[in-house]
Amino acid sequence: MEVQDRLDEKLIYPFINATLNVLKTMAFTEAHAEIPYLKSEKTAKGDVSGVIGLTGDLNGTLSVSFPEKSILAIVSNMFAEEMTEVDEEIRDAVGEITNMISGQARQELEDADVSLDSAIPTVISGKGHTIKHITNYPIAAVTFTIDSGEFEFGNGTEFTIEVCLEES
C-alpha cells in the first residue's frame, strides 16, 4: 500500500468538529481550529497527551496534546475550580477528553459509512515526550487556540490534535 501524501479532509474534519464540541460542552471553552497540516516529527506539541488506538475500516491513532497552561485552563473550566499543576486528576481528564473526542468523531464517521472502534486511551506526560502513531501514513495535525474562559491563563493558549489513519 502506498503512503498517502495529503490530508484526507473527510477523515480529519470529524475530529476537528468533535474537538470543538467536546471543549464547548464539557469544558465550557471556546476553541478555534487552525488549518490542518502534515506533521513529520514525533515530539508532542504539549506536556500531556492522550493517545487512543482506532481499528475497523481504517487503522490508526488519535492524539490530543496539551501544553500545561492550556490543560490547566480547560480542566479548571471543566471542574469550576482553579487547577494549578498537572497531577493525576489532570491526566485522567486528558484521557476522558481524548475518549470523548474519539467517540464523537467515530459517530460522525459512522454517518459517512466509516466504521471505527477505539481502545482505551493512554496518557503520556512530560516535557518533550514523543508519540508513536501505529501506521506509516502521514500524521494530520490541527492546532487549536482557546479562549480560557473564567480561569485565564494568558493569551495564545493552544493545543494540538493528531490523526493518523490508514486503510485496513
Chimera marker file (.cmm) of the C-alpha trace (Angstrom):
<marker_set name="trace">
<marker id="1" x="0.000" y="0.000" z="0.000" r="1" g="1" b="0" radius="0.5"/>
<marker id="2" x="1.348" y="3.421" z="-0.927" r="1" g="1" b="0" radius="0.5"/>
<marker id="3" x="1.724" y="6.055" z="1.744" r="1" g="1" b="0" radius="0.5"/>
<marker id="4" x="-0.615" y="8.982" z="1.155" r="1" g="1" b="0" radius="0.5"/>
<marker id="5" x="0.998" y="12.389" z="0.880" r="1" g="1" b="0" radius="0.5"/>
<marker id="6" x="-2.008" y="14.609" z="1.502" r="1" g="1" b="0" radius="0.5"/>
<marker id="7" x="-4.700" y="15.217" z="4.074" r="1" g="1" b="0" radius="0.5"/>
<marker id="8" x="-7.981" y="13.421" z="3.569" r="1" g="1" b="0" radius="0.5"/>
<marker id="9" x="-10.382" y="16.149" z="4.675" r="1" g="1" b="0" radius="0.5"/>
<marker id="10" x="-13.350" y="13.819" z="5.097" r="1" g="1" b="0" radius="0.5"/>
<marker id="11" x="-11.322" y="11.948" z="7.718" r="1" g="1" b="0" radius="0.5"/>
<marker id="12" x="-9.825" y="14.893" z="9.637" r="1" g="1" b="0" radius="0.5"/>
<marker id="13" x="-12.872" y="17.169" z="9.903" r="1" g="1" b="0" radius="0.5"/>
<marker id="14" x="-14.930" y="14.809" z="12.115" r="1" g="1" b="0" radius="0.5"/>
<marker id="15" x="-12.072" y="15.004" z="14.650" r="1" g="1" b="0" radius="0.5"/>
<marker id="16" x="-11.991" y="18.801" z="14.397" r="1" g="1" b="0" radius="0.5"/>
<marker id="17" x="-15.765" y="19.003" z="14.866" r="1" g="1" b="0" radius="0.5"/>
<marker id="18" x="-15.646" y="16.613" z="17.827" r="1" g="1" b="0" radius="0.5"/>
<marker id="19" x="-12.815" y="18.575" z="19.469" r="1" g="1" b="0" radius="0.5"/>
<marker id="20" x="-14.692" y="21.866" z="19.184" r="1" g="1" b="0" radius="0.5"/>
<marker id="21" x="-17.886" y="20.297" z="20.522" r="1" g="1" b="0" radius="0.5"/>
<marker id="22" x="-16.271" y="18.454" z="23.454" r="1" g="1" b="0" radius="0.5"/>
<marker id="23" x="-14.436" y="21.566" z="24.628" r="1" g="1" b="0" radius="0.5"/>
<marker id="24" x="-17.553" y="23.710" z="24.337" r="1" g="1" b="0" radius="0.5"/>
<marker id="25" x="-19.979" y="21.319" z="26.028" r="1" g="1" b="0" radius="0.5"/>
<marker id="26" x="-17.751" y="19.642" z="28.635" r="1" g="1" b="0" radius="0.5"/>
<marker id="27" x="-15.229" y="22.360" z="29.482" r="1" g="1" b="0" radius="0.5"/>
<marker id="28" x="-17.239" y="25.488" z="28.619" r="1" g="1" b="0" radius="0.5"/>
<marker id="29" x="-14.279" y="26.546" z="26.482" r="1" g="1" b="0" radius="0.5"/>
<marker id="30" x="-14.408" y="28.044" z="23.005" r="1" g="1" b="0" radius="0.5"/>
<marker id="31" x="-11.717" y="26.638" z="20.726" r="1" g="1" b="0" radius="0.5"/>
<marker id="32" x="-10.753" y="27.767" z="17.233" r="1" g="1" b="0" radius="0.5"/>
<marker id="33" x="-9.187" y="25.360" z="14.733" r="1" g="1" b="0" radius="0.5"/>
<marker id="34" x="-6.318" y="26.424" z="12.526" r="1" g="1" b="0" radius="0.5"/>
<marker id="35" x="-5.685" y="24.895" z="9.090" r="1" g="1" b="0" radius="0.5"/>
<marker id="36" x="-4.773" y="21.176" z="9.206" r="1" g="1" b="0" radius="0.5"/>
<marker id="37" x="-1.197" y="20.327" z="8.225" r="1" g="1" b="0" radius="0.5"/>
<marker id="38" x="1.027" y="17.277" z="7.816" r="1" g="1" b="0" radius="0.5"/>
<marker id="39" x="3.348" y="16.687" z="10.771" r="1" g="1" b="0" radius="0.5"/>
<marker id="40" x="6.535" y="14.680" z="10.423" r="1" g="1" b="0" radius="0.5"/>
<marker id="41" x="8.223" y="14.869" z="13.829" r="1" g="1" b="0" radius="0.5"/>
<marker id="42" x="7.254" y="12.564" z="16.699" r="1" g="1" b="0" radius="0.5"/>
<marker id="43" x="7.717" y="15.073" z="19.511" r="1" g="1" b="0" radius="0.5"/>
<marker id="44" x="4.376" y="16.061" z="21.026" r="1" g="1" b="0" radius="0.5"/>
<marker id="45" x="3.287" y="19.683" z="20.862" r="1" g="1" b="0" radius="0.5"/>
<marker id="46" x="2.417" y="19.639" z="24.562" r="1" g="1" b="0" radius="0.5"/>
<marker id="47" x="3.290" y="18.493" z="28.061" r="1" g="1" b="0" radius="0.5"/>
<marker id="48" x="0.479" y="15.950" z="28.458" r="1" g="1" b="0" radius="0.5"/>
<marker id="49" x="-1.102" y="13.866" z="25.665" r="1" g="1" b="0" radius="0.5"/>
<marker id="50" x="-3.956" y="11.439" z="25.358" r="1" g="1" b="0" radius="0.5"/>
<marker id="51" x="-3.469" y="8.744" z="22.700" r="1" g="1" b="0" radius="0.5"/>
<marker id="52" x="-6.131" y="6.299" z="21.533" r="1" g="1" b="0" radius="0.5"/>
<marker id="53" x="-5.885" y="3.476" z="19.004" r="1" g="1" b="0" radius="0.5"/>
<marker id="54" x="-8.541" y="3.134" z="16.289" r="1" g="1" b="0" radius="0.5"/>
<marker id="55" x="-9.413" y="-0.005" z="14.312" r="1" g="1" b="0" radius="0.5"/>
<marker id="56" x="-12.065" y="-1.037" z="11.807" r="1" g="1" b="0" radius="0.5"/>
<marker id="57" x="-12.449" y="0.177" z="8.239" r="1" g="1" b="0" radius="0.5"/>
<marker id="58" x="-9.260" y="2.149" z="8.973" r="1" g="1" b="0" radius="0.5"/>
<marker id="59" x="-6.453" y="1.634" z="11.493" r="1" g="1" b="0" radius="0.5"/>
<marker id="60" x="-4.528" y="4.308" z="13.313" r="1" g="1" b="0" radius="0.5"/>
<marker id="61" x="-4.424" y="6.682" z="16.234" r="1" g="1" b="0" radius="0.5"/>
<marker id="62" x="-5.758" y="9.936" z="17.591" r="1" g="1" b="0" radius="0.5"/>
<marker id="63" x="-3.676" y="12.016" z="19.966" r="1" g="1" b="0" radius="0.5"/>
<marker id="64" x="-4.567" y="15.203" z="21.799" r="1" g="1" b="0" radius="0.5"/>
<marker id="65" x="-1.579" y="17.137" z="23.215" r="1" g="1" b="0" radius="0.5"/>
<marker id="66" x="-1.877" y="19.988" z="25.673" r="1" g="1" b="0" radius="0.5"/>
<marker id="67" x="0.778" y="22.380" z="26.941" r="1" g="1" b="0" radius="0.5"/>
<marker id="68" x="0.491" y="22.710" z="30.729" r="1" g="1" b="0" radius="0.5"/>
<marker id="69" x="-1.057" y="26.192" z="30.556" r="1" g="1" b="0" radius="0.5"/>
<marker id="70" x="-3.791" y="25.009" z="28.187" r="1" g="1" b="0" radius="0.5"/>
<marker id="71" x="-4.852" y="21.866" z="30.027" r="1" g="1" b="0" radius="0.5"/>
<marker id="72" x="-4.915" y="23.701" z="33.356" r="1" g="1" b="0" radius="0.5"/>
<marker id="73" x="-7.262" y="26.326" z="31.843" r="1" g="1" b="0" radius="0.5"/>
<marker id="74" x="-9.502" y="23.690" z="30.232" r="1" g="1" b="0" radius="0.5"/>
<marker id="75" x="-9.795" y="21.453" z="33.299" r="1" g="1" b="0" radius="0.5"/>
<marker id="76" x="-10.270" y="24.484" z="35.570" r="1" g="1" b="0" radius="0.5"/>
<marker id="77" x="-13.275" y="25.412" z="33.426" r="1" g="1" b="0" radius="0.5"/>
<marker id="78" x="-14.468" y="21.794" z="33.427" r="1" g="1" b="0" radius="0.5"/>
<marker id="79" x="-14.349" y="21.454" z="37.212" r="1" g="1" b="0" radius="0.5"/>
<marker id="80" x="-15.210" y="25.107" z="38.005" r="1" g="1" b="0" radius="0.5"/>
<marker id="81" x="-12.162" y="25.396" z="40.245" r="1" g="1" b="0" radius="0.5"/>
<marker id="82" x="-8.649" y="26.596" z="39.585" r="1" g="1" b="0" radius="0.5"/>
<marker id="83" x="-6.205" y="23.802" z="38.803" r="1" g="1" b="0" radius="0.5"/>
<marker id="84" x="-2.552" y="24.736" z="39.299" r="1" g="1" b="0" radius="0.5"/>
<marker id="85" x="-0.500" y="21.639" z="38.451" r="1" g="1" b="0" radius="0.5"/>
<marker id="86" x="-0.544" y="18.631" z="36.149" r="1" g="1" b="0" radius="0.5"/>
<marker id="87" x="-1.441" y="15.821" z="38.530" r="1" g="1" b="0" radius="0.5"/>
<marker id="88" x="-3.375" y="12.545" z="38.328" r="1" g="1" b="0" radius="0.5"/>
<marker id="89" x="-6.709" y="14.394" z="38.147" r="1" g="1" b="0" radius="0.5"/>
<marker id="90" x="-5.478" y="16.390" z="35.127" r="1" g="1" b="0" radius="0.5"/>
<marker id="91" x="-4.114" y="13.249" z="33.436" r="1" g="1" b="0" radius="0.5"/>
<marker id="92" x="-7.466" y="11.491" z="33.996" r="1" g="1" b="0" radius="0.5"/>
<marker id="93" x="-9.257" y="14.477" z="32.434" r="1" g="1" b="0" radius="0.5"/>
<marker id="94" x="-6.946" y="14.310" z="29.388" r="1" g="1" b="0" radius="0.5"/>
<marker id="95" x="-7.825" y="10.628" z="28.944" r="1" g="1" b="0" radius="0.5"/>
<marker id="96" x="-11.528" y="11.389" z="29.200" r="1" g="1" b="0" radius="0.5"/>
<marker id="97" x="-11.325" y="14.349" z="26.776" r="1" g="1" b="0" radius="0.5"/>
<marker id="98" x="-9.448" y="12.122" z="24.299" r="1" g="1" b="0" radius="0.5"/>
<marker id="99" x="-12.082" y="9.404" z="24.680" r="1" g="1" b="0" radius="0.5"/>
<marker id="100" x="-14.967" y="11.847" z="24.138" r="1" g="1" b="0" radius="0.5"/>
<marker id="101" x="-13.328" y="13.357" z="21.031" r="1" g="1" b="0" radius="0.5"/>
<marker id="102" x="-12.758" y="9.868" z="19.648" r="1" g="1" b="0" radius="0.5"/>
<marker id="103" x="-16.353" y="8.828" z="20.329" r="1" g="1" b="0" radius="0.5"/>
<marker id="104" x="-17.922" y="11.869" z="18.708" r="1" g="1" b="0" radius="0.5"/>
<marker id="105" x="-15.610" y="11.714" z="15.679" r="1" g="1" b="0" radius="0.5"/>
<marker id="106" x="-16.293" y="7.995" z="15.229" r="1" g="1" b="0" radius="0.5"/>
<marker id="107" x="-20.043" y="8.703" z="15.289" r="1" g="1" b="0" radius="0.5"/>
<marker id="108" x="-19.683" y="11.342" z="12.560" r="1" g="1" b="0" radius="0.5"/>
<marker id="109" x="-17.521" y="8.955" z="10.511" r="1" g="1" b="0" radius="0.5"/>
<marker id="110" x="-20.111" y="6.185" z="11.023" r="1" g="1" b="0" radius="0.5"/>
<marker id="111" x="-22.689" y="8.510" z="9.429" r="1" g="1" b="0" radius="0.5"/>
<marker id="112" x="-20.307" y="8.628" z="6.411" r="1" g="1" b="0" radius="0.5"/>
<marker id="113" x="-20.085" y="4.789" z="6.322" r="1" g="1" b="0" radius="0.5"/>
<marker id="114" x="-16.658" y="4.574" z="8.002" r="1" g="1" b="0" radius="0.5"/>
<marker id="115" x="-16.791" y="2.222" z="10.976" r="1" g="1" b="0" radius="0.5"/>
<marker id="116" x="-14.150" y="2.541" z="13.711" r="1" g="1" b="0" radius="0.5"/>
<marker id="117" x="-13.709" y="1.091" z="17.179" r="1" g="1" b="0" radius="0.5"/>
<marker id="118" x="-11.368" y="2.510" z="19.780" r="1" g="1" b="0" radius="0.5"/>
<marker id="119" x="-9.150" y="1.211" z="22.525" r="1" g="1" b="0" radius="0.5"/>
<marker id="120" x="-8.787" y="2.713" z="26.000" r="1" g="1" b="0" radius="0.5"/>
<marker id="121" x="-6.813" y="5.976" z="25.906" r="1" g="1" b="0" radius="0.5"/>
<marker id="122" x="-3.268" y="6.141" z="27.217" r="1" g="1" b="0" radius="0.5"/>
<marker id="123" x="-1.972" y="9.353" z="28.761" r="1" g="1" b="0" radius="0.5"/>
<marker id="124" x="1.669" y="10.397" z="28.411" r="1" g="1" b="0" radius="0.5"/>
<marker id="125" x="3.099" y="13.379" z="30.251" r="1" g="1" b="0" radius="0.5"/>
<marker id="126" x="6.400" y="15.194" z="30.476" r="1" g="1" b="0" radius="0.5"/>
<marker id="127" x="8.089" y="17.936" z="28.519" r="1" g="1" b="0" radius="0.5"/>
<marker id="128" x="9.375" y="16.782" z="25.113" r="1" g="1" b="0" radius="0.5"/>
<marker id="129" x="7.613" y="13.386" z="25.153" r="1" g="1" b="0" radius="0.5"/>
<marker id="130" x="7.075" y="11.575" z="21.857" r="1" g="1" b="0" radius="0.5"/>
<marker id="131" x="4.028" y="9.984" z="20.299" r="1" g="1" b="0" radius="0.5"/>
<marker id="132" x="4.402" y="6.908" z="18.116" r="1" g="1" b="0" radius="0.5"/>
<marker id="133" x="1.491" y="6.544" z="15.734" r="1" g="1" b="0" radius="0.5"/>
<marker id="134" x="0.881" y="2.953" z="14.653" r="1" g="1" b="0" radius="0.5"/>
<marker id="135" x="0.839" y="3.488" z="10.895" r="1" g="1" b="0" radius="0.5"/>
<marker id="136" x="3.282" y="4.576" z="8.227" r="1" g="1" b="0" radius="0.5"/>
<marker id="137" x="0.824" y="7.136" z="6.883" r="1" g="1" b="0" radius="0.5"/>
<marker id="138" x="1.454" y="10.858" z="7.396" r="1" g="1" b="0" radius="0.5"/>
<marker id="139" x="0.152" y="12.495" z="10.544" r="1" g="1" b="0" radius="0.5"/>
<marker id="140" x="-2.585" y="15.084" z="10.062" r="1" g="1" b="0" radius="0.5"/>
<marker id="141" x="-2.296" y="17.719" z="12.788" r="1" g="1" b="0" radius="0.5"/>
<marker id="142" x="-4.506" y="20.632" z="13.775" r="1" g="1" b="0" radius="0.5"/>
<marker id="143" x="-3.612" y="23.348" z="16.258" r="1" g="1" b="0" radius="0.5"/>
<marker id="144" x="-6.448" y="24.877" z="18.262" r="1" g="1" b="0" radius="0.5"/>
<marker id="145" x="-6.366" y="28.163" z="20.137" r="1" g="1" b="0" radius="0.5"/>
<marker id="146" x="-8.666" y="28.560" z="23.096" r="1" g="1" b="0" radius="0.5"/>
<marker id="147" x="-10.431" y="31.295" z="24.982" r="1" g="1" b="0" radius="0.5"/>
<marker id="148" x="-9.599" y="30.359" z="28.557" r="1" g="1" b="0" radius="0.5"/>
<marker id="149" x="-12.975" y="31.338" z="29.971" r="1" g="1" b="0" radius="0.5"/>
<marker id="150" x="-13.294" y="32.067" z="33.680" r="1" g="1" b="0" radius="0.5"/>
<marker id="151" x="-9.793" y="30.819" z="34.500" r="1" g="1" b="0" radius="0.5"/>
<marker id="152" x="-7.485" y="32.977" z="32.377" r="1" g="1" b="0" radius="0.5"/>
<marker id="153" x="-4.010" y="31.597" z="31.785" r="1" g="1" b="0" radius="0.5"/>
<marker id="154" x="-2.838" y="34.132" z="29.226" r="1" g="1" b="0" radius="0.5"/>
<marker id="155" x="-3.173" y="34.756" z="25.524" r="1" g="1" b="0" radius="0.5"/>
<marker id="156" x="-2.014" y="32.243" z="22.949" r="1" g="1" b="0" radius="0.5"/>
<marker id="157" x="-3.302" y="29.244" z="24.865" r="1" g="1" b="0" radius="0.5"/>
<marker id="158" x="-3.411" y="26.331" z="22.419" r="1" g="1" b="0" radius="0.5"/>
<marker id="159" x="-3.304" y="22.567" z="21.968" r="1" g="1" b="0" radius="0.5"/>
<marker id="160" x="-2.933" y="20.112" z="19.071" r="1" g="1" b="0" radius="0.5"/>
<marker id="161" x="-4.716" y="17.005" z="17.833" r="1" g="1" b="0" radius="0.5"/>
<marker id="162" x="-3.042" y="14.479" z="15.556" r="1" g="1" b="0" radius="0.5"/>
<marker id="163" x="-4.867" y="11.906" z="13.453" r="1" g="1" b="0" radius="0.5"/>
<marker id="164" x="-3.062" y="9.147" z="11.607" r="1" g="1" b="0" radius="0.5"/>
<marker id="165" x="-5.264" y="6.647" z="9.736" r="1" g="1" b="0" radius="0.5"/>
<marker id="166" x="-4.588" y="4.060" z="7.031" r="1" g="1" b="0" radius="0.5"/>
<marker id="167" x="-6.816" y="1.622" z="5.187" r="1" g="1" b="0" radius="0.5"/>
<marker id="168" x="-7.215" y="-1.754" z="6.870" r="1" g="1" b="0" radius="0.5"/>
<link id1="1" id2="2" r="1" g="1" b="0" radius="0.2"/>
<link id1="2" id2="3" r="1" g="1" b="0" radius="0.2"/>
<link id1="3" id2="4" r="1" g="1" b="0" radius="0.2"/>
<link id1="4" id2="5" r="1" g="1" b="0" radius="0.2"/>
<link id1="5" id2="6" r="1" g="1" b="0" radius="0.2"/>
<link id1="6" id2="7" r="1" g="1" b="0" radius="0.2"/>
<link id1="7" id2="8" r="1" g="1" b="0" radius="0.2"/>
<link id1="8" id2="9" r="1" g="1" b="0" radius="0.2"/>
<link id1="9" id2="10" r="1" g="1" b="0" radius="0.2"/>
<link id1="10" id2="11" r="1" g="1" b="0" radius="0.2"/>
<link id1="11" id2="12" r="1" g="1" b="0" radius="0.2"/>
<link id1="12" id2="13" r="1" g="1" b="0" radius="0.2"/>
<link id1="13" id2="14" r="1" g="1" b="0" radius="0.2"/>
<link id1="14" id2="15" r="1" g="1" b="0" radius="0.2"/>
<link id1="15" id2="16" r="1" g="1" b="0" radius="0.2"/>
<link id1="16" id2="17" r="1" g="1" b="0" radius="0.2"/>
<link id1="17" id2="18" r="1" g="1" b="0" radius="0.2"/>
<link id1="18" id2="19" r="1" g="1" b="0" radius="0.2"/>
<link id1="19" id2="20" r="1" g="1" b="0" radius="0.2"/>
<link id1="20" id2="21" r="1" g="1" b="0" radius="0.2"/>
<link id1="21" id2="22" r="1" g="1" b="0" radius="0.2"/>
<link id1="22" id2="23" r="1" g="1" b="0" radius="0.2"/>
<link id1="23" id2="24" r="1" g="1" b="0" radius="0.2"/>
<link id1="24" id2="25" r="1" g="1" b="0" radius="0.2"/>
<link id1="25" id2="26" r="1" g="1" b="0" radius="0.2"/>
<link id1="26" id2="27" r="1" g="1" b="0" radius="0.2"/>
<link id1="27" id2="28" r="1" g="1" b="0" radius="0.2"/>
<link id1="28" id2="29" r="1" g="1" b="0" radius="0.2"/>
<link id1="29" id2="30" r="1" g="1" b="0" radius="0.2"/>
<link id1="30" id2="31" r="1" g="1" b="0" radius="0.2"/>
<link id1="31" id2="32" r="1" g="1" b="0" radius="0.2"/>
<link id1="32" id2="33" r="1" g="1" b="0" radius="0.2"/>
<link id1="33" id2="34" r="1" g="1" b="0" radius="0.2"/>
<link id1="34" id2="35" r="1" g="1" b="0" radius="0.2"/>
<link id1="35" id2="36" r="1" g="1" b="0" radius="0.2"/>
<link id1="36" id2="37" r="1" g="1" b="0" radius="0.2"/>
<link id1="37" id2="38" r="1" g="1" b="0" radius="0.2"/>
<link id1="38" id2="39" r="1" g="1" b="0" radius="0.2"/>
<link id1="39" id2="40" r="1" g="1" b="0" radius="0.2"/>
<link id1="40" id2="41" r="1" g="1" b="0" radius="0.2"/>
<link id1="41" id2="42" r="1" g="1" b="0" radius="0.2"/>
<link id1="42" id2="43" r="1" g="1" b="0" radius="0.2"/>
<link id1="43" id2="44" r="1" g="1" b="0" radius="0.2"/>
<link id1="44" id2="45" r="1" g="1" b="0" radius="0.2"/>
<link id1="45" id2="46" r="1" g="1" b="0" radius="0.2"/>
<link id1="46" id2="47" r="1" g="1" b="0" radius="0.2"/>
<link id1="47" id2="48" r="1" g="1" b="0" radius="0.2"/>
<link id1="48" id2="49" r="1" g="1" b="0" radius="0.2"/>
<link id1="49" id2="50" r="1" g="1" b="0" radius="0.2"/>
<link id1="50" id2="51" r="1" g="1" b="0" radius="0.2"/>
<link id1="51" id2="52" r="1" g="1" b="0" radius="0.2"/>
<link id1="52" id2="53" r="1" g="1" b="0" radius="0.2"/>
<link id1="53" id2="54" r="1" g="1" b="0" radius="0.2"/>
<link id1="54" id2="55" r="1" g="1" b="0" radius="0.2"/>
<link id1="55" id2="56" r="1" g="1" b="0" radius="0.2"/>
<link id1="56" id2="57" r="1" g="1" b="0" radius="0.2"/>
<link id1="57" id2="58" r="1" g="1" b="0" radius="0.2"/>
<link id1="58" id2="59" r="1" g="1" b="0" radius="0.2"/>
<link id1="59" id2="60" r="1" g="1" b="0" radius="0.2"/>
<link id1="60" id2="61" r="1" g="1" b="0" radius="0.2"/>
<link id1="61" id2="62" r="1" g="1" b="0" radius="0.2"/>
<link id1="62" id2="63" r="1" g="1" b="0" radius="0.2"/>
<link id1="63" id2="64" r="1" g="1" b="0" radius="0.2"/>
<link id1="64" id2="65" r="1" g="1" b="0" radius="0.2"/>
<link id1="65" id2="66" r="1" g="1" b="0" radius="0.2"/>
<link id1="66" id2="67" r="1" g="1" b="0" radius="0.2"/>
<link id1="67" id2="68" r="1" g="1" b="0" radius="0.2"/>
<link id1="68" id2="69" r="1" g="1" b="0" radius="0.2"/>
<link id1="69" id2="70" r="1" g="1" b="0" radius="0.2"/>
<link id1="70" id2="71" r="1" g="1" b="0" radius="0.2"/>
<link id1="71" id2="72" r="1" g="1" b="0" radius="0.2"/>
<link id1="72" id2="73" r="1" g="1" b="0" radius="0.2"/>
<link id1="73" id2="74" r="1" g="1" b="0" radius="0.2"/>
<link id1="74" id2="75" r="1" g="1" b="0" radius="0.2"/>
<link id1="75" id2="76" r="1" g="1" b="0" radius="0.2"/>
<link id1="76" id2="77" r="1" g="1" b="0" radius="0.2"/>
<link id1="77" id2="78" r="1" g="1" b="0" radius="0.2"/>
<link id1="78" id2="79" r="1" g="1" b="0" radius="0.2"/>
<link id1="79" id2="80" r="1" g="1" b="0" radius="0.2"/>
<link id1="80" id2="81" r="1" g="1" b="0" radius="0.2"/>
<link id1="81" id2="82" r="1" g="1" b="0" radius="0.2"/>
<link id1="82" id2="83" r="1" g="1" b="0" radius="0.2"/>
<link id1="83" id2="84" r="1" g="1" b="0" radius="0.2"/>
<link id1="84" id2="85" r="1" g="1" b="0" radius="0.2"/>
<link id1="85" id2="86" r="1" g="1" b="0" radius="0.2"/>
<link id1="86" id2="87" r="1" g="1" b="0" radius="0.2"/>
<link id1="87" id2="88" r="1" g="1" b="0" radius="0.2"/>
<link id1="88" id2="89" r="1" g="1" b="0" radius="0.2"/>
<link id1="89" id2="90" r="1" g="1" b="0" radius="0.2"/>
<link id1="90" id2="91" r="1" g="1" b="0" radius="0.2"/>
<link id1="91" id2="92" r="1" g="1" b="0" radius="0.2"/>
<link id1="92" id2="93" r="1" g="1" b="0" radius="0.2"/>
<link id1="93" id2="94" r="1" g="1" b="0" radius="0.2"/>
<link id1="94" id2="95" r="1" g="1" b="0" radius="0.2"/>
<link id1="95" id2="96" r="1" g="1" b="0" radius="0.2"/>
<link id1="96" id2="97" r="1" g="1" b="0" radius="0.2"/>
<link id1="97" id2="98" r="1" g="1" b="0" radius="0.2"/>
<link id1="98" id2="99" r="1" g="1" b="0" radius="0.2"/>
<link id1="99" id2="100" r="1" g="1" b="0" radius="0.2"/>
<link id1="100" id2="101" r="1" g="1" b="0" radius="0.2"/>
<link id1="101" id2="102" r="1" g="1" b="0" radius="0.2"/>
<link id1="102" id2="103" r="1" g="1" b="0" radius="0.2"/>
<link id1="103" id2="104" r="1" g="1" b="0" radius="0.2"/>
<link id1="104" id2="105" r="1" g="1" b="0" radius="0.2"/>
<link id1="105" id2="106" r="1" g="1" b="0" radius="0.2"/>
<link id1="106" id2="107" r="1" g="1" b="0" radius="0.2"/>
<link id1="107" id2="108" r="1" g="1" b="0" radius="0.2"/>
<link id1="108" id2="109" r="1" g="1" b="0" radius="0.2"/>
<link id1="109" id2="110" r="1" g="1" b="0" radius="0.2"/>
<link id1="110" id2="111" r="1" g="1" b="0" radius="0.2"/>
<link id1="111" id2="112" r="1" g="1" b="0" radius="0.2"/>
<link id1="112" id2="113" r="1" g="1" b="0" radius="0.2"/>
<link id1="113" id2="114" r="1" g="1" b="0" radius="0.2"/>
<link id1="114" id2="115" r="1" g="1" b="0" radius="0.2"/>
<link id1="115" id2="116" r="1" g="1" b="0" radius="0.2"/>
<link id1="116" id2="117" r="1" g="1" b="0" radius="0.2"/>
<link id1="117" id2="118" r="1" g="1" b="0" radius="0.2"/>
<link id1="118" id2="119" r="1" g="1" b="0" radius="0.2"/>
<link id1="119" id2="120" r="1" g="1" b="0" radius="0.2"/>
<link id1="120" id2="121" r="1" g="1" b="0" radius="0.2"/>
<link id1="121" id2="122" r="1" g="1" b="0" radius="0.2"/>
<link id1="122" id2="123" r="1" g="1" b="0" radius="0.2"/>
<link id1="123" id2="124" r="1" g="1" b="0" radius="0.2"/>
<link id1="124" id2="125" r="1" g="1" b="0" radius="0.2"/>
<link id1="125" id2="126" r="1" g="1" b="0" radius="0.2"/>
<link id1="126" id2="127" r="1" g="1" b="0" radius="0.2"/>
<link id1="127" id2="128" r="1" g="1" b="0" radius="0.2"/>
<link id1="128" id2="129" r="1" g="1" b="0" radius="0.2"/>
<link id1="129" id2="130" r="1" g="1" b="0" radius="0.2"/>
<link id1="130" id2="131" r="1" g="1" b="0" radius="0.2"/>
<link id1="131" id2="132" r="1" g="1" b="0" radius="0.2"/>
<link id1="132" id2="133" r="1" g="1" b="0" radius="0.2"/>
<link id1="133" id2="134" r="1" g="1" b="0" radius="0.2"/>
<link id1="134" id2="135" r="1" g="1" b="0" radius="0.2"/>
<link id1="135" id2="136" r="1" g="1" b="0" radius="0.2"/>
<link id1="136" id2="137" r="1" g="1" b="0" radius="0.2"/>
<link id1="137" id2="138" r="1" g="1" b="0" radius="0.2"/>
<link id1="138" id2="139" r="1" g="1" b="0" radius="0.2"/>
<link id1="139" id2="140" r="1" g="1" b="0" radius="0.2"/>
<link id1="140" id2="141" r="1" g="1" b="0" radius="0.2"/>
<link id1="141" id2="142" r="1" g="1" b="0" radius="0.2"/>
<link id1="142" id2="143" r="1" g="1" b="0" radius="0.2"/>
<link id1="143" id2="144" r="1" g="1" b="0" radius="0.2"/>
<link id1="144" id2="145" r="1" g="1" b="0" radius="0.2"/>
<link id1="145" id2="146" r="1" g="1" b="0" radius="0.2"/>
<link id1="146" id2="147" r="1" g="1" b="0" radius="0.2"/>
<link id1="147" id2="148" r="1" g="1" b="0" radius="0.2"/>
<link id1="148" id2="149" r="1" g="1" b="0" radius="0.2"/>
<link id1="149" id2="150" r="1" g="1" b="0" radius="0.2"/>
<link id1="150" id2="151" r="1" g="1" b="0" radius="0.2"/>
<link id1="151" id2="152" r="1" g="1" b="0" radius="0.2"/>
<link id1="152" id2="153" r="1" g="1" b="0" radius="0.2"/>
<link id1="153" id2="154" r="1" g="1" b="0" radius="0.2"/>
<link id1="154" id2="155" r="1" g="1" b="0" radius="0.2"/>
<link id1="155" id2="156" r="1" g="1" b="0" radius="0.2"/>
<link id1="156" id2="157" r="1" g="1" b="0" radius="0.2"/>
<link id1="157" id2="158" r="1" g="1" b="0" radius="0.2"/>
<link id1="158" id2="159" r="1" g="1" b="0" radius="0.2"/>
<link id1="159" id2="160" r="1" g="1" b="0" radius="0.2"/>
<link id1="160" id2="161" r="1" g="1" b="0" radius="0.2"/>
<link id1="161" id2="162" r="1" g="1" b="0" radius="0.2"/>
<link id1="162" id2="163" r="1" g="1" b="0" radius="0.2"/>
<link id1="163" id2="164" r="1" g="1" b="0" radius="0.2"/>
<link id1="164" id2="165" r="1" g="1" b="0" radius="0.2"/>
<link id1="165" id2="166" r="1" g="1" b="0" radius="0.2"/>
<link id1="166" id2="167" r="1" g="1" b="0" radius="0.2"/>
<link id1="167" id2="168" r="1" g="1" b="0" radius="0.2"/>
</marker_set>
